[in-house]
């Protein structure tokens, strides 16, 4: 019995991370300093090896910023990317829900809500 329990625990602790590899499209919405709402497009182009996420994030295919660090832990995805042109850092904290990820994008004091869906290719 003890061996069976140990096997189940070992299997659960070494389970593969969820797969987020691919293109994810959606929106980033937030509030400007004057109180008006803004909504922009979002495109994440992700690669993954085990729990490490690499790739780029941005608003479109032509507006992409390299991921400096990225990881997935269960359904929690954390990505930090830097804009090569102005040095601005972006932090995404997302929760994976099937073919969708939701969460926040933080850059300095600005915070936006992110919703992206995996592109069918």
Secondary structure, DSSP 4 states (H G I P E B T S, - for coil): -HHHHHHHHHHHHTPPPPP--EEEEEEEEEE-TTS-EEEEEEEEEEEEETTEEEEEEEEETTEEEEEEEEEEETTEEEEEEE-TTT--EEEEEEEEETTEEEEEEEETTEEEEEEEEEPP-
